[in-house]
C-alpha cells in the first residue's frame, strides 16, 4: 500500500504535481473507506456489555410467579410478577445500589427468594432472603431484605435446599477456620443456625452430599497429598468409598431413585481418559458403568435429572457443539417440538415448577444472544417471554466456527474462530483471547467479546490450549508444569496457523484475556515478543511465586493440586521453575504496548500481581497503561467500570492494530475512566511484597 510519506518523497524527488498527489491520496482514501464500508455498522459497545434488559428468569415452585433480574436505578436487581402479568407490571424486590445481584433462587415452598452478595468483589458472600409477597415498608423502595448470615470476612457456601423442610437450608461457614467450612442447618424464617458437622484441618471436607430425601449421606475430602476421597457419612465418622489421585476427577451428582446407589462422574483409572458416568453402591462398593461419550471424543458434560421422578432426562457432551442424548422419550418429544418452532437456534430446558409442568426455555446461537420462552408441557404451548439484549442486530453478527490446528509438539488444539462479517478473510488483524482457568474451556455460542471485536474488524481466535477441560484427562495433564511453555505454544501456534492460512496479518496480532488469559497475555509479550503487536491483561498474574503464596485461605484444599500442576514454590527447584514461567522475570524482553487491568479487591489474583509488572516496565522506561477499579474483584461486575475498561481497551487496540473504535462514551463512563486510570509513576510496591 502507498503511504503518505512515500508520496511526499516521490514529490520531492520527482517533482510530480500536487494535483497528482491529491488524486492518488483520494483514490487510497476511497479504497480504505470501501473496505471499511463492507463491515457492518459500528455498533455501540453498550449493546454487548451494558446491563441486559431482562435476564435470569425463574418460576416460583407453584408456577404463579416469574422472577428475573433487571436494572433498578442502573443496577441489576431481582424483580417479580405474576405469570399472567406483562413484564412492565413487575415490581422490584431488591435495591442494591452498588453491585448487581448475579445469583438467586426460590426456597422450596416459594416463600422466599434467596440470593448471595459480597462487598466490592471480595468474594466473602452472605446469604440474603426477601419475601416476594411482602410490601415495602413505608418510605422504602422494596420489601425487607434480610442478611441471614451477616458475617464479615466469611465466605458462605450453599450445600442443599431440602424438600422435606422448606424453611431450612444447609450451608457452610468458614468463620471458625478460614480454610475449612463447617456444616450448618439454617432456618430461613429466622436465620437461626444449628451446627451439624465441624470441619477441622484434619477432616479436610470440601463438600456434603444429601440424598433425595435430604439425608446426609456422603462427603468429599481433599487429602494433603492432593488425592481426594468420597466418604460415606456414618454415625461414628467417615468411611472412604472411592479415591482418586491428584490428576483424576470424581464427584457425585445424585442418588438413584431408590437412594441406594449414587451416580458419579469420574475418570479414575490408568486406562481411562474421558470422564464417564457410573453407579456406585456406598455399602458394597460395587460399580456399574452407565455411559461415556458414544463418539469417544469429549468428557461427559452434564446429566439432567427430573427432581420429581428422580430419573435422568438427558446427558450432554460439549464437543465442537453441544450434543444431547435423551433418556426420557416424553422430554425428547417436547424438545423436538420446541426445536421445530425455533429454527436456527439451540433450545434448552432451564428452570421448572415443582410439578415440572411449566418450564423456562432458553435459546441461543453463535449470532443470537438468546431468547427466553415459557413452555407448558401439558398444552405444549410455547410462549415468548423476553430477549435479554433485544437490540443486538443478529444480521450483523459474525459466525463462530470450530477449528483445529497442531501445536509445537503435534498435539491437536481445538479452538473457535470468529471472522468479521462483510470482508474477505485475508490478512486480517487478529486478536487471540485465551480463556481463564486455565482448567476450564471455551465453547460454541454467542460470545460478546468475540462479536464486539469482530464488529471492529478483527478476527478473534479462542483456543482451548492443553490443560483445558472437556477433552480428557491426558489433554488436561499435558499442561502440567507447562505454563508459559507448551500451553503458550498452543496459543502461539494458533497464530502461526492463521498466518499460514492467509487469514491473519502477522504484523497486526494482539493477545487479550482475563485471569489465566491475562497471564497468557503477559507470557505472550514476554516469551514471544515478536508475535504480538500489543496486549491487554485483565486480572492476570505476573509472578507465579507470589500468586501461589497468596491464594485465598478457602483454596487450601487445592493448594497441593496447584503445586503439582504448576510448581511448588516451597522447594528450591519449584521456585526456580516458577520463576522461569513468570512473565515478571522476563519483563525486560517485552517490547509491545501493554494495557493492564485490575480489581483492587481481587482475592484470587491480588493487585500486587499487576503492580509488579507495571513497576517493572515503568522502571525500565517502557510505557504501560494501567486501570485499577477500587470496587472490583476478579473481573468487573459494575457496568460503569466494565464500560470504562472496554472503552480504553478498544481505543488501545485500534491504536496498535488499526481496527475501528467508538470514540464516544457516556459522561459517567468517561468520568469513571479518569478515576480508575492509574499513572504508573504513582504505583508503589509494598516492601513486604518485593
C-alpha positions, -999 to 999 in steps of 0.1 A, spaced: 0 0 0 13 35 -8 16 56 23 17 94 27 55 96 35 62 77 3 41 101 -18 59 131 -2 93 116 -10 82 110 -46 70 146 -49 103 159 -36 125 137 -58 105 136 -90 85 168 -86 52 152 -95 24 177 -95 3 184 -64 -27 176 -84 -15 140 -89 -7 136 -52 -42 147 -43 -57 124 -69 -37 94 -56 -45 102 -19 -82 105 -28 -81 71 -45 -64 55 -15 -88 70 10 -117 59 -12 -103 23 -12 -100 22 26 -135 35 30 -148 9 6 -131 -18 26 -145 -4 58 -179 0 44 -182 -37 38 -181 -43 75 -215 -40 94 -222 -6 110 -201 2 140 -222 -9 169 -223 7 203 -203 -13 229 -232 -9 253 -252 -32 231 -228 -60 240 -218 -52 276 -243 -29 293 -269 -43 316 -293 -67 298 -329 -55 298 -341 -87 315 -322 -119 324 -322 -149 348 -359 -158 346 -371 -183 372 -405 -198 380 -419 -199 416 -424 -236 427 -462 -233 423 -459 -216 389 -478 -185 399 -449 -161 396 -419 -155 375 -388 -137 389 -360 -122 369 -331 -98 371 -335 -63 356 -319 -29 362 -332 -9 391 -316 26 394 -290 13 369 -280 -18 389 -292 -54 382 -317 -63 409 -344 -90 414 -380 -84 402 -411 -104 403 -445 -106 386 -474 -130 383 -472 -154 354 -500 -136 336 -489 -100 341 -468 -82 315 -432 -76 324 -439 -39 326 -461 -46 357 -433 -63 376 -420 -48 409 -385 -48 423 -376 -70 453 -340 -58 458 -325 -24 455 -287 -28 457 -271 4 445 -236 -8 442 -232 -44 428 -255 -64 406 -274 -94 420 -260 -122 399 -273 -154 416 -306 -161 433 -331 -189 437 -366 -197 453 -370 -215 485 -387 -249 481 -421 -236 493 -418 -203 473 -420 -182 504 -386 -166 499 -362 -156 472 -326 -162 483 -295 -146 469 -258 -141 477 -238 -109 477 -203 -98 485 -187 -64 491 -167 -49 462 -158 -82 447 -140 -97 478 -159 -130 474 -169 -130 510 -206 -139 503 -235 -136 526 -270 -151 520 -300 -127 519 -337 -135 519 -367 -115 507 -403 -124 508 -419 -116 474 -454 -115 490 -444 -86 513 -450 -50 505 -422 -24 510 -423 -7 545 -434 29 545 -409 50 527 -389 20 514 -384 10 477 -385 -27 482 -396 -53 508 -372 -60 537 -340 -79 525 -327 -99 555 -290 -107 557 -294 -143 571 -257 -148 578 -245 -112 585 -208 -121 587 -177 -101 577 -147 -117 561 -166 -150 558 -174 -169 526 -207 -187 528 -213 -219 507 -247 -234 499 -248 -272 500 -285 -282 499 -320 -268 498 -342 -296 513 -376 -305 501 -386 -321 534 -380 -289 553 -386 -259 531 -378 -234 559 -342 -248 560 -311 -246 540 -277 -264 546 -247 -240 544 -210 -240 550 -193 -212 571 -156 -207 574 -159 -182 603 -141 -206 627 -113 -216 603 -109 -196 570 -96 -226 552 -125 -250 560 -163 -247 561 -183 -262 589 -218 -276 580 -248 -258 594 -286 -261 591 -301 -226 589 -337 -216 593 -348 -192 565 -375 -176 586 -352 -165 614 -316 -171 603 -311 -194 633 -282 -217 627 -275 -252 641 -241 -268 637 -243 -302 621 -207 -311 615 -175 -293 624 -148 -295 598 -112 -293 610 -80 -292 591 -77 -329 599 -111 -337 583 -104 -315 552 -140 -318 540 -148 -299 508 -184 -308 502 -215 -326 516 -240 -347 496 -276 -353 505 -299 -379 490 -334 -373 475 -349 -375 510 -325 -349 523 -305 -373 544 -267 -365 547 -251 -395 530 -217 -385 516 -188 -361 520 -159 -350 498 -124 -349 513 -92 -333 499 -61 -351 512 -29 -333 519 -11 -352 491 -36 -339 465 -57 -371 463 -94 -370 470 -118 -393 488 -156 -397 486 -167 -406 521 -197 -424 534 -211 -404 564 -216 -428 593 -229 -422 628 -194 -426 642 -175 -409 614 -165 -414 578 -157 -444 556 -137 -439 524 -156 -455 495 -139 -440 464 -104 -425 460 -88 -406 431 -53 -394 427 -43 -357 423 -47 -359 385 -80 -377 384 -116 -364 389 -146 -380 406 -177 -363 421 -213 -374 430 -242 -357 411 -273 -375 425 -285 -407 441 -306 -432 421 -344 -430 425 -343 -455 454 -315 -438 472 -295 -470 472 -267 -461 448 -250 -428 438 -242 -415 403 -206 -405 399 -188 -386 371 -153 -400 371 -121 -406 350 -104 -428 376 -81 -454 363 -48 -455 343 -67 -469 312 -94 -442 314 -92 -409 297 -126 -394 292 -149 -388 322 -179 -412 323 -210 -419 343 -211 -448 368 -233 -460 396 -216 -468 429 -231 -486 459 -218 -469 490 -221 -500 511 -209 -528 488 -186 -505 467 -198 -523 436 -196 -501 405 -218 -502 373 -208 -484 341 -237 -462 328 -224 -441 299 -194 -423 282 -193 -403 250 -207 -425 223 -183 -408 198 -153 -412 223 -143 -375 217 -150 -355 248 -158 -357 285 -193 -362 299 -206 -327 302 -239 -327 321 -265 -351 335 -300 -336 338 -324 -351 364 -361 -349 369 -364 -337 405 -399 -351 405 -392 -386 393 -356 -389 403 -346 -401 369 -322 -389 342 -337 -367 315 -307 -365 293 -269 -365 292 -248 -340 272 -214 -337 257 -197 -304 248 -178 -312 216 -174 -286 188 -210 -280 197 -232 -295 224 -247 -330 219 -277 -343 238 -286 -379 244 -322 -383 257 -332 -409 283 -368 -396 287 -388 -400 255 -415 -376 265 -390 -348 271 -373 -357 239 -405 -353 220 -411 -319 236 -375 -309 228 -381 -318 191 -414 -299 191 -397 -268 205 -368 -271 181 -392 -271 152 -407 -238 164 -373 -223 169 -352 -229 138 -316 -218 137 -311 -217 175 -303 -242 202 -331 -245 228 -326 -258 263 -347 -266 294 -336 -241 321 -360 -238 351 -392 -256 361 -420 -256 386 -422 -282 413 -446 -303 393 -425 -299 362 -454 -288 341 -441 -253 333 -405 -247 321 -384 -217 313 -369 -225 279 -338 -206 267 -324 -205 232 -292 -192 217 -268 -195 187 -234 -181 178 -250 -149 164 -280 -147 188 -275 -138 225 -308 -156 233 -345 -156 238 -365 -169 268 -398 -187 265 -424 -203 288 -433 -239 278 -464 -257 291 -458 -295 289 -495 -302 292 -508 -279 264 -475 -280 245 -477 -242 242 -445 -222 238 -449 -185 248 -423 -158 242 -412 -140 274 -382 -117 267 -349 -112 250 -320 -101 273 -304 -80 246 -332 -72 221 -313 -45 203 -285 -68 191 -288 -68 153 -284 -105 147 -280 -99 110 -247 -81 117 -233 -107 140 -204 -129 128 -204 -167 128 -182 -187 151 -165 -218 136 -147 -247 153 -112 -252 140 -82 -274 149 -45 -270 144 -13 -287 155 8 -273 183 46 -273 186 47 -310 195 19 -320 172 -8 -321 198 -41 -311 181 -56 -279 196 -94 -273 194 -103 -237 190 -130 -213 179 -125 -187 152 -148 -157 146 -142 -137 114 -155 -102 108 -186 -102 87 -186 -84 53 -148 -86 45 -127 -112 28 -109 -134 54 -74 -124 43 -46 -106 60 -69 -95 89 -58 -80 122 -62 -108 148 -69 -108 185 -62 -140 204 -83 -145 235 -71 -173 258 -98 -183 283 -93 -182 321 -89 -210 345 -68 -225 330 -87 -256 340 -118 -245 320 -128 -244 284 -144 -222 257 -175 -233 238 -196 -226 209 -223 -199 213 -228 -162 215 -196 -146 228 -199 -109 235 -162 -102 233 -158 -121 200 -188 -103 184 -177 -69 197 -142 -73 184 -154 -88 151 -176 -58 146 -144 -36 149 -129 -56 121 -108 -81 139 -106 -119 135 -109 -135 170 -92 -168 180 -103 -185 212 -80 -215 217 -87 -244 241 -50 -249 249 -37 -280 267 -49 -280 304 -84 -270 291 -111 -292 305 -136 -313 285 -111 -331 262 -100 -359 285 -75 -365 313 -45 -367 290 -52 -333 275 -55 -317 309 -24 -334 323 -4 -323 292 -5 -289 307 12 -299 339 42 -276 346 37 -261 311 25 -226 320 43 -202 296 58 -232 277 37 -257 257 5 -242 270 17 -209 255 29 -228 223 -7 -239 218 -17 -202 216 14 -191 195 9 -220 170 -27 -209 166 -14 -175 154 11 -192 131 -17 -214 117 -39 -184 108 -10 -166 93 -1 -196 72 -37 -198 61 -35 -162 50 -62 -152 74 -41 -131 99 -17 -103 92 15 -113 112 22 -76 119 -12 -70 135 -18 -96 161 -29 -88 197 -35 -110 227 -61 -102 253 -76 -122 282 -86 -124 319 -72 -144 348 -52 -172 332 -59 -154 299 -43 -123 315 -12 -144 324 -11 -158 289 -12 -122 276 18 -113 297 36 -145 288 29 -139 251 45 -105 252 74 -116 274 83 -150 259 73 -145 223 79 -107 219 79 -108 181 45 -124 178 22 -97 193 18 -60 184 1 -53 218 -16 -70 247 -44 -64 272 -40 -83 305 -71 -84 328 -65 -96 364 -36 -116 351 -8 -130 374 27 -119 365 47 -137 392 36 -173 398 56 -175 431 37 -146 447 4 -159 431 7 -193 448 19 -178 481 -12 -156 483 -41 -179 473 -73 -174 494 -74 -195 526 -106 -213 514 -85 -227 485 -63 -246 510 -80 -279 498 -65 -275 463 -31 -260 472 -13 -293 465 -31 -295 432 -17 -261 422 18 -272 433 15 -304 413 2 -288 381 22 -256 382 52 -260 405 59 -259 443 72 -226 455 82 -241 488 111 -261 472 142 -245 456 136 -264 424 100 -255 422 107 -218 429 133 -217 402 110 -233 377 81 -210 386 104 -180 382 112 -191 346 75 -194 339 67 -160 354 64 -131 328 77 -107 355 112 -120 353 113 -116 316 97 -81 316 129 -68 300 120 -87 268 86 -70 264 87 -46 235 50 -43 226 25 -19 242 6 -33 272 -27 -24 289 -31 -38 324 -65 -40 342 -70 -50 378 -97 -51 405 -83 -38 438 -103 -63 459 -94 -94 439 -88 -123 463 -75 -147 437 -51 -126 417 -42 -98 441 -34 -63 428 2 -69 436 4 -92 406 -4 -63 383 15 -37 403 47 -58 399 46 -60 361 36 -23 358 65 -12 380 90 -35 362 81 -19 329 79 16 343 114 13 359 129 3 326 113 33 310 88 13 290 53 28 286 25 8 301 -12 17 307 -29 8 339 -65 6 351 -74 -3 387 -111 -3 399 -112 1 437 -146 -15 439 -140 -47 419 -125 -81 424 -117 -109 400 -133 -93 369 -155 -63 367 -192 -66 378 -203 -30 378 -212 -19 342 -197 16 346 -163 0 354 -166 -26 327 -177 0 301 -148 23 310 -123 -5 307 -137 -16 274 -136 19 260 -99 21 269 -91 -13 256 -110 -7 223 -91 25 217 -58 8 227 -63 -20 202 -73 4 174 -42 25 180 -19 -5 176 -38 -28 152 -57 -2 131 -92 -15 138 -123 6 142 -133 20 175 -161 40 191 -148 74 204 -180 83 222 -190 72 257 -215 83 284 -203 111 306 -204 89 337 -182 63 319 -157 90 307 -155 103 343 -151 68 357 -123 60 332 -105 90 345 -110 79 381 -97 43 376 -68 51 352 -36 50 373 -4 68 365 23 41 366 46 66 383 24 66 414 25 28 419 44 17 449 52 -19 458 49 -27 495 83 -36 509 70 -69 522 58 -79 487 91 -72 468 
